[in-house]
Amino acid sequence: MGYKLSNNRTADVVTIIPLTSNLQRIYMIEVLLQNNYIGLQKESPVQAQQIRTISQQRINSEKISKLNLKLIKSVNSALK
């Protein structure tokens, strides 16, 4: 699962931020999402260190969601 960060509908690419289910170690650059957030089955760290731009063709819309403003601020802080 990942989060789409850019919202340019005319672009061929989008910026995303992936999640992981690995909870063994949560790094300072990661932001933990609780399992009740957008229907996640378990807690999942947002991997801010893995932010990337990909082709929109690679996106399965069932696995994409949006971060709320509070989480966007948390991710921005983690990236600094």
Distance bins in CASP14 RR format, pairs under 12 A and 6 or more apart:
PFRMAT RR
TARGET T0000
AUTHOR 0000-0000-0000
RMODE 2
METHOD distances of the structure
MODEL  1
1 16 0 0 0 0 1 0 0 0 0 0 0
1 17 0 0 0 0 0 1 0 0 0 0 0
1 18 1 0 0 1 0 0 0 0 0 0 0
1 19 1 0 1 0 0 0 0 0 0 0 0
1 20 0 0 0 0 1 0 0 0 0 0 0
1 21 0 0 0 0 1 0 0 0 0 0 0
1 33 0 0 0 0 1 0 0 0 0 0 0
1 37 0 0 0 0 0 1 0 0 0 0 0
1 38 0 0 0 0 1 0 0 0 0 0 0
1 39 0 0 0 0 0 1 0 0 0 0 0
1 40 1 0 0 1 0 0 0 0 0 0 0
1 41 0 0 0 0 1 0 0 0 0 0 0
1 42 0 0 0 0 0 1 0 0 0 0 0
1 44 1 0 0 1 0 0 0 0 0 0 0
1 45 0 0 0 0 0 1 0 0 0 0 0
1 46 0 0 0 0 1 0 0 0 0 0 0
1 47 0 0 0 0 0 1 0 0 0 0 0
1 59 0 0 0 0 0 1 0 0 0 0 0
1 60 0 0 0 0 1 0 0 0 0 0 0
1 61 0 0 0 0 0 1 0 0 0 0 0
1 62 0 0 0 0 1 0 0 0 0 0 0
1 63 1 0 1 0 0 0 0 0 0 0 0
1 64 1 0 0 1 0 0 0 0 0 0 0
1 65 1 0 0 1 0 0 0 0 0 0 0
2 14 0 0 0 0 0 1 0 0 0 0 0
2 15 0 0 0 0 0 1 0 0 0 0 0
2 16 1 0 1 0 0 0 0 0 0 0 0
2 17 1 0 0 1 0 0 0 0 0 0 0
2 18 1 0 1 0 0 0 0 0 0 0 0
2 19 1 0 1 0 0 0 0 0 0 0 0
2 20 0 0 0 0 1 0 0 0 0 0 0
2 21 0 0 0 0 0 1 0 0 0 0 0
2 33 0 0 0 0 0 1 0 0 0 0 0
2 38 0 0 0 0 0 1 0 0 0 0 0
2 40 0 0 0 0 0 1 0 0 0 0 0
2 44 0 0 0 0 1 0 0 0 0 0 0
2 45 0 0 0 0 0 1 0 0 0 0 0
2 46 0 0 0 0 1 0 0 0 0 0 0
2 47 0 0 0 0 1 0 0 0 0 0 0
2 48 0 0 0 0 0 1 0 0 0 0 0
2 50 0 0 0 0 1 0 0 0 0 0 0
2 51 0 0 0 0 0 1 0 0 0 0 0
2 52 0 0 0 0 0 1 0 0 0 0 0
2 54 0 0 0 0 0 1 0 0 0 0 0
2 58 0 0 0 0 0 1 0 0 0 0 0
2 59 0 0 0 0 1 0 0 0 0 0 0
2 60 0 0 0 0 0 1 0 0 0 0 0
2 61 0 0 0 0 0 1 0 0 0 0 0
2 62 0 0 0 0 0 1 0 0 0 0 0
2 63 1 0 0 1 0 0 0 0 0 0 0
2 64 1 0 0 1 0 0 0 0 0 0 0
2 65 1 0 0 1 0 0 0 0 0 0 0
2 66 0 0 0 0 0 1 0 0 0 0 0
2 67 0 0 0 0 1 0 0 0 0 0 0
2 75 0 0 0 0 0 1 0 0 0 0 0
3 14 0 0 0 0 0 1 0 0 0 0 0
3 15 0 0 0 0 1 0 0 0 0 0 0
3 16 1 0 0 1 0 0 0 0 0 0 0
3 17 1 0 1 0 0 0 0 0 0 0 0
3 18 1 0 0 1 0 0 0 0 0 0 0
3 19 1 0 0 1 0 0 0 0 0 0 0
3 31 0 0 0 0 0 1 0 0 0 0 0
3 33 0 0 0 0 1 0 0 0 0 0 0
3 37 0 0 0 0 0 1 0 0 0 0 0
3 38 0 0 0 0 1 0 0 0 0 0 0
3 40 0 0 0 0 0 1 0 0 0 0 0
3 44 0 0 0 0 0 1 0 0 0 0 0
3 45 0 0 0 0 0 1 0 0 0 0 0
3 46 1 0 0 1 0 0 0 0 0 0 0
3 47 0 0 0 0 0 1 0 0 0 0 0
3 48 0 0 0 0 0 1 0 0 0 0 0
3 50 0 0 0 0 0 1 0 0 0 0 0
3 51 0 0 0 0 1 0 0 0 0 0 0
3 52 0 0 0 0 0 1 0 0 0 0 0
3 59 0 0 0 0 0 1 0 0 0 0 0
3 63 0 0 0 0 1 0 0 0 0 0 0
3 64 1 0 0 1 0 0 0 0 0 0 0
3 65 1 0 0 1 0 0 0 0 0 0 0
3 66 1 0 0 1 0 0 0 0 0 0 0
3 67 1 0 1 0 0 0 0 0 0 0 0
3 68 0 0 0 0 0 1 0 0 0 0 0
3 71 0 0 0 0 1 0 0 0 0 0 0
3 72 0 0 0 0 1 0 0 0 0 0 0
3 75 0 0 0 0 1 0 0 0 0 0 0
4 11 0 0 0 0 0 1 0 0 0 0 0
4 13 0 0 0 0 0 1 0 0 0 0 0
4 14 1 0 1 0 0 0 0 0 0 0 0
4 15 1 0 0 1 0 0 0 0 0 0 0
4 16 1 0 1 0 0 0 0 0 0 0 0
4 17 0 0 0 0 1 0 0 0 0 0 0
4 18 0 0 0 0 0 1 0 0 0 0 0
4 51 0 0 0 0 0 1 0 0 0 0 0
4 52 0 0 0 0 0 1 0 0 0 0 0
4 53 0 0 0 0 0 1 0 0 0 0 0
4 54 0 0 0 0 1 0 0 0 0 0 0
4 56 0 0 0 0 1 0 0 0 0 0 0
4 58 0 0 0 0 0 1 0 0 0 0 0
4 59 1 0 0 1 0 0 0 0 0 0 0
4 60 0 0 0 0 0 1 0 0 0 0 0
4 61 0 0 0 0 1 0 0 0 0 0 0
4 63 0 0 0 0 1 0 0 0 0 0 0
4 64 1 0 1 0 0 0 0 0 0 0 0
4 65 1 0 0 1 0 0 0 0 0 0 0
4 66 1 0 0 1 0 0 0 0 0 0 0
4 67 0 0 0 0 1 0 0 0 0 0 0
4 72 0 0 0 0 0 1 0 0 0 0 0
5 13 0 0 0 0 0 1 0 0 0 0 0
5 14 1 0 0 1 0 0 0 0 0 0 0
5 15 1 0 1 0 0 0 0 0 0 0 0
5 16 1 0 0 1 0 0 0 0 0 0 0
5 17 1 0 1 0 0 0 0 0 0 0 0
5 18 0 0 0 0 0 1 0 0 0 0 0
5 46 0 0 0 0 0 1 0 0 0 0 0
5 48 0 0 0 0 0 1 0 0 0 0 0
5 50 0 0 0 0 0 1 0 0 0 0 0
5 51 1 0 0 1 0 0 0 0 0 0 0
5 52 0 0 0 0 1 0 0 0 0 0 0
5 53 0 0 0 0 1 0 0 0 0 0 0
5 54 0 0 0 0 0 1 0 0 0 0 0
5 64 0 0 0 0 0 1 0 0 0 0 0
5 65 0 0 0 0 0 1 0 0 0 0 0
5 66 0 0 0 0 1 0 0 0 0 0 0
5 67 1 0 0 1 0 0 0 0 0 0 0
5 71 0 0 0 0 0 1 0 0 0 0 0
5 72 0 0 0 0 1 0 0 0 0 0 0
5 75 0 0 0 0 1 0 0 0 0 0 0
5 76 0 0 0 0 0 1 0 0 0 0 0
5 79 0 0 0 0 0 1 0 0 0 0 0
6 12 0 0 0 0 0 1 0 0 0 0 0
6 13 1 0 0 1 0 0 0 0 0 0 0
6 14 1 0 1 0 0 0 0 0 0 0 0
6 15 1 0 1 0 0 0 0 0 0 0 0
6 16 0 0 0 0 1 0 0 0 0 0 0
6 17 0 0 0 0 0 1 0 0 0 0 0
6 51 0 0 0 0 0 1 0 0 0 0 0
6 52 0 0 0 0 0 1 0 0 0 0 0
6 53 1 0 0 1 0 0 0 0 0 0 0
6 54 0 0 0 0 0 1 0 0 0 0 0
6 56 0 0 0 0 1 0 0 0 0 0 0
6 59 0 0 0 0 0 1 0 0 0 0 0
6 64 0 0 0 0 0 1 0 0 0 0 0
6 66 0 0 0 0 0 1 0 0 0 0 0
7 14 0 0 0 0 1 0 0 0 0 0 0
7 15 0 0 0 0 1 0 0 0 0 0 0
7 16 0 0 0 0 0 1 0 0 0 0 0
7 56 0 0 0 0 0 1 0 0 0 0 0
7 64 0 0 0 0 0 1 0 0 0 0 0
7 66 0 0 0 0 1 0 0 0 0 0 0
7 67 0 0 0 0 0 1 0 0 0 0 0
8 14 1 0 0 1 0 0 0 0 0 0 0
8 15 0 0 0 0 1 0 0 0 0 0 0
8 53 0 0 0 0 0 1 0 0 0 0 0
8 56 0 0 0 0 1 0 0 0 0 0 0
9 56 0 0 0 0 1 0 0 0 0 0 0
10 56 0 0 0 0 0 1 0 0 0 0 0
11 53 0 0 0 0 1 0 0 0 0 0 0
11 54 0 0 0 0 0 1 0 0 0 0 0
11 55 0 0 0 0 1 0 0 0 0 0 0
11 56 1 0 0 1 0 0 0 0 0 0 0
12 53 0 0 0 0 0 1 0 0 0 0 0
12 54 0 0 0 0 0 1 0 0 0 0 0
12 55 1 0 0 1 0 0 0 0 0 0 0
12 56 1 0 0 1 0 0 0 0 0 0 0
12 57 0 0 0 0 1 0 0 0 0 0 0
12 58 0 0 0 0 0 1 0 0 0 0 0
12 59 0 0 0 0 0 1 0 0 0 0 0
13 52 0 0 0 0 1 0 0 0 0 0 0
13 53 1 0 1 0 0 0 0 0 0 0 0
13 54 1 0 0 1 0 0 0 0 0 0 0
13 55 1 0 1 0 0 0 0 0 0 0 0
13 56 1 0 0 1 0 0 0 0 0 0 0
13 57 0 0 0 0 1 0 0 0 0 0 0
13 58 0 0 0 0 1 0 0 0 0 0 0
13 59 0 0 0 0 0 1 0 0 0 0 0
14 51 0 0 0 0 0 1 0 0 0 0 0
14 52 0 0 0 0 1 0 0 0 0 0 0
14 53 1 0 0 1 0 0 0 0 0 0 0
14 54 1 0 0 1 0 0 0 0 0 0 0
14 55 0 0 0 0 1 0 0 0 0 0 0
14 56 1 0 1 0 0 0 0 0 0 0 0
14 57 0 0 0 0 0 1 0 0 0 0 0
14 58 0 0 0 0 1 0 0 0 0 0 0
14 59 1 0 0 1 0 0 0 0 0 0 0
14 61 0 0 0 0 0 1 0 0 0 0 0
14 64 0 0 0 0 1 0 0 0 0 0 0
14 66 0 0 0 0 0 1 0 0 0 0 0
15 48 0 0 0 0 0 1 0 0 0 0 0
15 50 0 0 0 0 0 1 0 0 0 0 0
15 51 1 0 0 1 0 0 0 0 0 0 0
15 52 1 0 0 1 0 0 0 0 0 0 0
15 53 1 0 1 0 0 0 0 0 0 0 0
15 54 0 0 0 0 1 0 0 0 0 0 0
15 55 0 0 0 0 0 1 0 0 0 0 0
15 56 0 0 0 0 0 1 0 0 0 0 0
15 59 0 0 0 0 0 1 0 0 0 0 0
15 64 0 0 0 0 0 1 0 0 0 0 0
15 75 0 0 0 0 0 1 0 0 0 0 0
16 46 0 0 0 0 0 1 0 0 0 0 0
16 47 0 0 0 0 0 1 0 0 0 0 0
16 48 0 0 0 0 0 1 0 0 0 0 0
16 50 0 0 0 0 1 0 0 0 0 0 0
16 51 1 0 0 1 0 0 0 0 0 0 0
16 52 1 0 0 1 0 0 0 0 0 0 0
16 53 1 0 0 1 0 0 0 0 0 0 0
16 54 1 0 1 0 0 0 0 0 0 0 0
16 55 0 0 0 0 0 1 0 0 0 0 0
16 56 0 0 0 0 0 1 0 0 0 0 0
16 58 0 0 0 0 1 0 0 0 0 0 0
16 59 1 0 0 1 0 0 0 0 0 0 0
16 60 0 0 0 0 0 1 0 0 0 0 0
16 63 0 0 0 0 0 1 0 0 0 0 0
16 64 1 0 0 1 0 0 0 0 0 0 0
16 65 0 0 0 0 0 1 0 0 0 0 0
16 66 0 0 0 0 0 1 0 0 0 0 0
16 67 0 0 0 0 0 1 0 0 0 0 0
16 75 0 0 0 0 0 1 0 0 0 0 0
17 29 0 0 0 0 0 1 0 0 0 0 0
17 30 0 0 0 0 0 1 0 0 0 0 0
17 31 0 0 0 0 1 0 0 0 0 0 0
17 33 0 0 0 0 0 1 0 0 0 0 0
17 44 0 0 0 0 0 1 0 0 0 0 0
17 45 0 0 0 0 0 1 0 0 0 0 0
17 46 1 0 1 0 0 0 0 0 0 0 0
17 47 1 0 0 1 0 0 0 0 0 0 0
17 48 1 0 0 1 0 0 0 0 0 0 0
17 49 0 0 0 0 1 0 0 0 0 0 0
17 50 1 0 0 1 0 0 0 0 0 0 0
17 51 1 0 1 0 0 0 0 0 0 0 0
17 52 0 0 0 0 1 0 0 0 0 0 0
17 53 0 0 0 0 0 1 0 0 0 0 0
17 54 0 0 0 0 0 1 0 0 0 0 0
17 64 0 0 0 0 0 1 0 0 0 0 0
17 65 0 0 0 0 0 1 0 0 0 0 0
17 66 0 0 0 0 0 1 0 0 0 0 0
17 67 0 0 0 0 1 0 0 0 0 0 0
17 71 0 0 0 0 0 1 0 0 0 0 0
17 72 0 0 0 0 1 0 0 0 0 0 0
17 74 0 0 0 0 0 1 0 0 0 0 0
17 75 1 0 0 1 0 0 0 0 0 0 0
17 76 0 0 0 0 0 1 0 0 0 0 0
17 78 0 0 0 0 0 1 0 0 0 0 0
17 79 0 0 0 0 1 0 0 0 0 0 0
18 30 0 0 0 0 0 1 0 0 0 0 0
18 33 0 0 0 0 0 1 0 0 0 0 0
18 44 0 0 0 0 1 0 0 0 0 0 0
18 45 0 0 0 0 1 0 0 0 0 0 0
18 46 1 0 0 1 0 0 0 0 0 0 0
18 47 1 0 1 0 0 0 0 0 0 0 0
18 48 0 0 0 0 1 0 0 0 0 0 0
18 49 0 0 0 0 1 0 0 0 0 0 0
18 50 1 0 1 0 0 0 0 0 0 0 0
18 51 0 0 0 0 1 0 0 0 0 0 0
18 52 1 0 0 1 0 0 0 0 0 0 0
18 54 0 0 0 0 1 0 0 0 0 0 0
18 58 0 0 0 0 0 1 0 0 0 0 0
18 59 0 0 0 0 0 1 0 0 0 0 0
18 63 0 0 0 0 0 1 0 0 0 0 0
18 64 0 0 0 0 0 1 0 0 0 0 0
18 75 0 0 0 0 0 1 0 0 0 0 0
19 26 0 0 0 0 0 1 0 0 0 0 0
19 30 0 0 0 0 1 0 0 0 0 0 0
19 31 0 0 0 0 1 0 0 0 0 0 0
19 32 0 0 0 0 1 0 0 0 0 0 0
19 33 1 0 0 1 0 0 0 0 0 0 0
19 35 0 0 0 0 0 1 0 0 0 0 0
19 37 0 0 0 0 0 1 0 0 0 0 0
19 38 0 0 0 0 0 1 0 0 0 0 0
19 39 0 0 0 0 0 1 0 0 0 0 0
19 40 1 0 0 1 0 0 0 0 0 0 0
19 41 0 0 0 0 0 1 0 0 0 0 0
19 42 0 0 0 0 0 1 0 0 0 0 0
19 43 0 0 0 0 1 0 0 0 0 0 0
19 44 1 0 1 0 0 0 0 0 0 0 0
19 45 1 0 0 1 0 0 0 0 0 0 0
19 46 1 0 1 0 0 0 0 0 0 0 0
19 47 1 0 0 1 0 0 0 0 0 0 0
19 48 0 0 0 0 0 1 0 0 0 0 0
19 50 0 0 0 0 1 0 0 0 0 0 0
19 63 0 0 0 0 1 0 0 0 0 0 0
19 64 0 0 0 0 0 1 0 0 0 0 0
19 65 0 0 0 0 1 0 0 0 0 0 0
19 67 0 0 0 0 0 1 0 0 0 0 0
19 71 0 0 0 0 0 1 0 0 0 0 0
19 75 0 0 0 0 0 1 0 0 0 0 0
20 26 0 0 0 0 1 0 0 0 0 0 0
20 27 0 0 0 0 0 1 0 0 0 0 0
20 30 0 0 0 0 1 0 0 0 0 0 0
20 31 0 0 0 0 0 1 0 0 0 0 0
20 32 0 0 0 0 0 1 0 0 0 0 0
20 33 0 0 0 0 0 1 0 0 0 0 0
20 40 0 0 0 0 0 1 0 0 0 0 0
20 42 0 0 0 0 0 1 0 0 0 0 0
20 43 0 0 0 0 0 1 0 0 0 0 0
20 44 1 0 0 1 0 0 0 0 0 0 0
20 45 1 0 1 0 0 0 0 0 0 0 0
20 46 0 0 0 0 1 0 0 0 0 0 0
20 47 1 0 1 0 0 0 0 0 0 0 0
20 48 0 0 0 0 0 1 0 0 0 0 0
20 49 0 0 0 0 0 1 0 0 0 0 0
20 50 0 0 0 0 1 0 0 0 0 0 0
21 32 0 0 0 0 0 1 0 0 0 0 0
21 33 0 0 0 0 0 1 0 0 0 0 0
21 35 0 0 0 0 0 1 0 0 0 0 0
21 40 0 0 0 0 1 0 0 0 0 0 0
21 41 0 0 0 0 1 0 0 0 0 0 0
21 42 1 0 0 1 0 0 0 0 0 0 0
21 43 0 0 0 0 1 0 0 0 0 0 0
21 44 1 0 1 0 0 0 0 0 0 0 0
21 45 0 0 0 0 1 0 0 0 0 0 0
21 47 0 0 0 0 0 1 0 0 0 0 0
22 30 0 0 0 0 1 0 0 0 0 0 0
22 32 0 0 0 0 0 1 0 0 0 0 0
22 42 0 0 0 0 0 1 0 0 0 0 0
22 43 0 0 0 0 0 1 0 0 0 0 0
22 44 0 0 0 0 1 0 0 0 0 0 0
22 45 1 0 0 1 0 0 0 0 0 0 0
22 47 0 0 0 0 1 0 0 0 0 0 0
23 30 0 0 0 0 0 1 0 0 0 0 0
23 32 0 0 0 0 1 0 0 0 0 0 0
23 33 0 0 0 0 0 1 0 0 0 0 0
23 34 0 0 0 0 0 1 0 0 0 0 0
23 35 0 0 0 0 0 1 0 0 0 0 0
23 42 1 0 0 1 0 0 0 0 0 0 0
23 43 1 0 0 1 0 0 0 0 0 0 0
23 44 0 0 0 0 1 0 0 0 0 0 0
23 45 1 0 0 1 0 0 0 0 0 0 0
24 30 0 0 0 0 0 1 0 0 0 0 0
24 45 0 0 0 0 0 1 0 0 0 0 0
25 32 0 0 0 0 0 1 0 0 0 0 0
25 45 0 0 0 0 1 0 0 0 0 0 0
25 47 0 0 0 0 0 1 0 0 0 0 0
26 32 1 0 1 0 0 0 0 0 0 0 0
26 33 0 0 0 0 0 1 0 0 0 0 0
26 43 0 0 0 0 1 0 0 0 0 0 0
26 44 0 0 0 0 0 1 0 0 0 0 0
26 45 1 0 1 0 0 0 0 0 0 0 0
26 46 0 0 0 0 0 1 0 0 0 0 0
26 47 0 0 0 0 0 1 0 0 0 0 0
26 48 0 0 0 0 0 1 0 0 0 0 0
26 49 0 0 0 0 0 1 0 0 0 0 0
26 78 0 0 0 0 0 1 0 0 0 0 0
27 45 1 0 0 1 0 0 0 0 0 0 0
27 46 0 0 0 0 0 1 0 0 0 0 0
27 47 0 0 0 0 1 0 0 0 0 0 0
27 48 0 0 0 0 1 0 0 0 0 0 0
27 49 1 0 0 1 0 0 0 0 0 0 0
27 50 0 0 0 0 0 1 0 0 0 0 0
27 78 0 0 0 0 1 0 0 0 0 0 0
27 79 0 0 0 0 0 1 0 0 0 0 0
28 45 0 0 0 0 0 1 0 0 0 0 0
28 48 0 0 0 0 1 0 0 0 0 0 0
28 49 0 0 0 0 1 0 0 0 0 0 0
28 74 0 0 0 0 0 1 0 0 0 0 0
28 77 0 0 0 0 1 0 0 0 0 0 0
28 78 1 0 0 1 0 0 0 0 0 0 0
28 79 0 0 0 0 0 1 0 0 0 0 0
28 80 0 0 0 0 0 1 0 0 0 0 0
29 45 0 0 0 0 1 0 0 0 0 0 0
29 46 0 0 0 0 1 0 0 0 0 0 0
29 47 1 0 0 1 0 0 0 0 0 0 0
29 48 1 0 1 0 0 0 0 0 0 0 0
29 49 1 0 1 0 0 0 0 0 0 0 0
29 50 0 0 0 0 1 0 0 0 0 0 0
29 51 0 0 0 0 1 0 0 0 0 0 0
29 74 0 0 0 0 0 1 0 0 0 0 0
29 75 0 0 0 0 1 0 0 0 0 0 0
29 76 0 0 0 0 0 1 0 0 0 0 0
29 77 0 0 0 0 1 0 0 0 0 0 0
29 78 1 0 1 0 0 0 0 0 0 0 0
29 79 1 0 0 1 0 0 0 0 0 0 0
29 80 0 0 0 0 1 0 0 0 0 0 0
30 43 0 0 0 0 0 1 0 0 0 0 0
30 44 0 0 0 0 1 0 0 0 0 0 0
30 45 1 0 1 0 0 0 0 0 0 0 0
30 46 1 0 0 1 0 0 0 0 0 0 0
30 47 1 0 1 0 0 0 0 0 0 0 0
30 48 1 0 0 1 0 0 0 0 0 0 0
30 49 1 0 0 1 0 0 0 0 0 0 0
30 50 0 0 0 0 1 0 0 0 0 0 0
30 51 0 0 0 0 0 1 0 0 0 0 0
30 71 0 0 0 0 0 1 0 0 0 0 0
30 74 0 0 0 0 1 0 0 0 0 0 0
30 75 0 0 0 0 1 0 0 0 0 0 0
30 77 0 0 0 0 0 1 0 0 0 0 0
30 78 1 0 0 1 0 0 0 0 0 0 0
30 79 0 0 0 0 0 1 0 0 0 0 0
31 37 0 0 0 0 0 1 0 0 0 0 0
31 43 0 0 0 0 0 1 0 0 0 0 0
31 44 0 0 0 0 1 0 0 0 0 0 0
31 45 1 0 0 1 0 0 0 0 0 0 0
31 46 1 0 1 0 0 0 0 0 0 0 0
31 47 0 0 0 0 1 0 0 0 0 0 0
31 48 1 0 0 1 0 0 0 0 0 0 0
31 49 0 0 0 0 0 1 0 0 0 0 0
31 51 0 0 0 0 0 1 0 0 0 0 0
31 67 0 0 0 0 1 0 0 0 0 0 0
31 68 0 0 0 0 0 1 0 0 0 0 0
31 70 0 0 0 0 0 1 0 0 0 0 0
31 71 1 0 0 1 0 0 0 0 0 0 0
31 72 0 0 0 0 1 0 0 0 0 0 0
31 73 0 0 0 0 1 0 0 0 0 0 0
31 74 1 0 1 0 0 0 0 0 0 0 0
31 75 1 0 1 0 0 0 0 0 0 0 0
31 76 0 0 0 0 1 0 0 0 0 0 0
31 77 0 0 0 0 1 0 0 0 0 0 0
31 78 1 0 1 0 0 0 0 0 0 0 0
31 79 0 0 0 0 1 0 0 0 0 0 0
32 40 0 0 0 0 0 1 0 0 0 0 0
32 42 0 0 0 0 0 1 0 0 0 0 0
32 43 1 0 1 0 0 0 0 0 0 0 0
32 44 1 0 0 1 0 0 0 0 0 0 0
32 45 1 0 1 0 0 0 0 0 0 0 0
32 46 1 0 0 1 0 0 0 0 0 0 0
32 47 0 0 0 0 0 1 0 0 0 0 0
32 48 0 0 0 0 0 1 0 0 0 0 0
32 71 0 0 0 0 0 1 0 0 0 0 0
32 74 0 0 0 0 1 0 0 0 0 0 0
32 75 0 0 0 0 0 1 0 0 0 0 0
32 78 0 0 0 0 0 1 0 0 0 0 0
33 39 0 0 0 0 1 0 0 0 0 0 0
33 40 1 0 0 1 0 0 0 0 0 0 0
33 41 0 0 0 0 0 1 0 0 0 0 0
33 42 0 0 0 0 1 0 0 0 0 0 0
33 43 1 0 0 1 0 0 0 0 0 0 0
33 44 1 0 1 0 0 0 0 0 0 0 0
33 45 1 0 0 1 0 0 0 0 0 0 0
33 46 1 0 0 1 0 0 0 0 0 0 0
33 47 0 0 0 0 0 1 0 0 0 0 0
33 48 0 0 0 0 0 1 0 0 0 0 0
33 65 0 0 0 0 1 0 0 0 0 0 0
33 67 0 0 0 0 1 0 0 0 0 0 0
33 68 0 0 0 0 0 1 0 0 0 0 0
33 70 0 0 0 0 0 1 0 0 0 0 0
33 71 1 0 0 1 0 0 0 0 0 0 0
33 74 0 0 0 0 1 0 0 0 0 0 0
33 75 0 0 0 0 0 1 0 0 0 0 0
34 40 1 0 0 1 0 0 0 0 0 0 0
34 41 0 0 0 0 0 1 0 0 0 0 0
34 42 0 0 0 0 1 0 0 0 0 0 0
34 43 1 0 1 0 0 0 0 0 0 0 0
34 44 0 0 0 0 1 0 0 0 0 0 0
34 45 0 0 0 0 0 1 0 0 0 0 0
34 46 0 0 0 0 0 1 0 0 0 0 0
34 71 0 0 0 0 0 1 0 0 0 0 0
35 41 1 0 0 1 0 0 0 0 0 0 0
35 42 1 0 1 0 0 0 0 0 0 0 0
35 43 1 0 1 0 0 0 0 0 0 0 0
35 44 1 0 0 1 0 0 0 0 0 0 0
35 45 0 0 0 0 0 1 0 0 0 0 0
36 42 0 0 0 0 0 1 0 0 0 0 0
36 43 0 0 0 0 1 0 0 0 0 0 0
36 44 0 0 0 0 0 1 0 0 0 0 0
37 43 0 0 0 0 1 0 0 0 0 0 0
37 44 0 0 0 0 1 0 0 0 0 0 0
37 45 0 0 0 0 0 1 0 0 0 0 0
37 46 0 0 0 0 0 1 0 0 0 0 0
37 65 0 0 0 0 1 0 0 0 0 0 0
37 66 0 0 0 0 0 1 0 0 0 0 0
37 67 0 0 0 0 1 0 0 0 0 0 0
37 68 0 0 0 0 1 0 0 0 0 0 0
37 70 0 0 0 0 0 1 0 0 0 0 0
37 71 1 0 0 1 0 0 0 0 0 0 0
37 74 0 0 0 0 0 1 0 0 0 0 0
38 44 0 0 0 0 1 0 0 0 0 0 0
38 46 0 0 0 0 0 1 0 0 0 0 0
38 62 0 0 0 0 0 1 0 0 0 0 0
38 63 0 0 0 0 0 1 0 0 0 0 0
38 64 0 0 0 0 0 1 0 0 0 0 0
38 65 1 0 1 0 0 0 0 0 0 0 0
38 66 0 0 0 0 1 0 0 0 0 0 0
38 67 0 0 0 0 1 0 0 0 0 0 0
38 68 0 0 0 0 1 0 0 0 0 0 0
38 71 0 0 0 0 0 1 0 0 0 0 0
39 63 0 0 0 0 0 1 0 0 0 0 0
39 65 0 0 0 0 1 0 0 0 0 0 0
40 46 0 0 0 0 0 1 0 0 0 0 0
40 63 0 0 0 0 0 1 0 0 0 0 0
40 65 0 0 0 0 1 0 0 0 0 0 0
44 63 0 0 0 0 0 1 0 0 0 0 0
44 65 0 0 0 0 0 1 0 0 0 0 0
44 71 0 0 0 0 0 1 0 0 0 0 0
45 71 0 0 0 0 0 1 0 0 0 0 0
45 74 0 0 0 0 0 1 0 0 0 0 0
45 75 0 0 0 0 0 1 0 0 0 0 0
45 78 0 0 0 0 0 1 0 0 0 0 0
46 65 0 0 0 0 0 1 0 0 0 0 0
46 67 1 0 0 1 0 0 0 0 0 0 0
46 71 1 0 0 1 0 0 0 0 0 0 0
46 72 0 0 0 0 0 1 0 0 0 0 0
46 74 0 0 0 0 1 0 0 0 0 0 0
46 75 1 0 1 0 0 0 0 0 0 0 0
46 76 0 0 0 0 0 1 0 0 0 0 0
46 77 0 0 0 0 0 1 0 0 0 0 0
46 78 0 0 0 0 1 0 0 0 0 0 0
46 79 0 0 0 0 0 1 0 0 0 0 0
47 75 0 0 0 0 1 0 0 0 0 0 0
47 78 0 0 0 0 1 0 0 0 0 0 0
47 79 0 0 0 0 0 1 0 0 0 0 0
48 67 0 0 0 0 0 1 0 0 0 0 0
48 71 0 0 0 0 0 1 0 0 0 0 0
48 72 0 0 0 0 0 1 0 0 0 0 0
48 74 0 0 0 0 1 0 0 0 0 0 0
48 75 1 0 1 0 0 0 0 0 0 0 0
48 76 0 0 0 0 1 0 0 0 0 0 0
48 77 0 0 0 0 1 0 0 0 0 0 0
48 78 1 0 1 0 0 0 0 0 0 0 0
48 79 1 0 1 0 0 0 0 0 0 0 0
48 80 0 0 0 0 1 0 0 0 0 0 0
49 75 0 0 0 0 0 1 0 0 0 0 0
49 78 0 0 0 0 1 0 0 0 0 0 0
49 79 0 0 0 0 1 0 0 0 0 0 0
50 75 0 0 0 0 0 1 0 0 0 0 0
50 78 0 0 0 0 0 1 0 0 0 0 0
50 79 0 0 0 0 0 1 0 0 0 0 0
51 75 0 0 0 0 1 0 0 0 0 0 0
51 76 0 0 0 0 0 1 0 0 0 0 0
51 78 0 0 0 0 0 1 0 0 0 0 0
51 79 1 0 0 1 0 0 0 0 0 0 0
52 58 0 0 0 0 0 1 0 0 0 0 0
53 59 0 0 0 0 0 1 0 0 0 0 0
54 60 0 0 0 0 0 1 0 0 0 0 0
54 64 0 0 0 0 0 1 0 0 0 0 0
56 64 0 0 0 0 0 1 0 0 0 0 0
58 64 0 0 0 0 0 1 0 0 0 0 0
59 65 0 0 0 0 0 1 0 0 0 0 0
65 71 0 0 0 0 0 1 0 0 0 0 0
66 72 0 0 0 0 1 0 0 0 0 0 0
67 73 0 0 0 0 1 0 0 0 0 0 0
67 74 0 0 0 0 1 0 0 0 0 0 0
67 75 1 0 0 1 0 0 0 0 0 0 0
67 76 0 0 0 0 0 1 0 0 0 0 0
68 74 0 0 0 0 1 0 0 0 0 0 0
68 75 0 0 0 0 0 1 0 0 0 0 0
69 75 0 0 0 0 0 1 0 0 0 0 0
69 76 0 0 0 0 0 1 0 0 0 0 0
70 76 0 0 0 0 0 1 0 0 0 0 0
70 77 0 0 0 0 0 1 0 0 0 0 0
71 77 0 0 0 0 0 1 0 0 0 0 0
71 78 0 0 0 0 0 1 0 0 0 0 0
72 78 0 0 0 0 0 1 0 0 0 0 0
72 79 0 0 0 0 0 1 0 0 0 0 0
73 79 0 0 0 0 0 1 0 0 0 0 0
73 80 0 0 0 0 0 1 0 0 0 0 0
74 80 0 0 0 0 0 1 0 0 0 0 0
END
